[in-house]
Amino acid sequence: MIKIILFVFVLLHSAQSDQKQTIGNTVTYELYCPCKLFKYYEDGQISYYCNDKSNKLEYIITEYKHQDGIDLFINSIKQNISATKKTELLTTIETSKKKALENYLKNNPNGQYVSFLGEQAVITISDNESKLFFSDKNFIVSYELRVVGSNENILQSYFESTLKSLRTKTLNF
């Protein structure tokens, strides 16, 4: 009986050490995080937090919502009405994304533009903190992913692992 309990414990522990987790409601992403992300609301924003005590890392992910369900519905109708409306909408989306990235870069002057998931993003790396700011292709939401830690090598290793694992989660029917 004890062997069965130990086997189940080891099985559960190993399953948690390679955690792929999801973030986002409107646009969902999947990413690797070594600890359980807890979702909470602060100042009208959805955020996620976890504290990896073994590696002395903190993960903080903030979601900035730009459109809601009604906006998506209206934009979908606009796109289907005419090619002109579709072009105007795409131009507005690109302009809005560019402004969001520029504003983020103003507040994080040591950041730099990078290509991420087929879009432009901003990455900021310092001794104790690494950050990524990115938006989905339709500018529904933007995310700031922050990893904070005291050991620069561990921090960069986990930050890179998380970035490599990050992808849009789609439903398979």
Secondary structure, 3 states (H helix, E strand, C coil): CHHHHHHHHHHHHHHHHCCEEEECCCCCEEEECCCCCEEEEECCEEEEEEEECCCCEEEEEEEEECCCHHHHHHHHHHHHHCHHHHHHHHHHHHHHHHHHHHHHHHHCCCCEEEEECCEEEEEEECCCEEEEEEECCCCCEEEEEEEEECCHHHHHHHHHHHHHHCEECCCCC
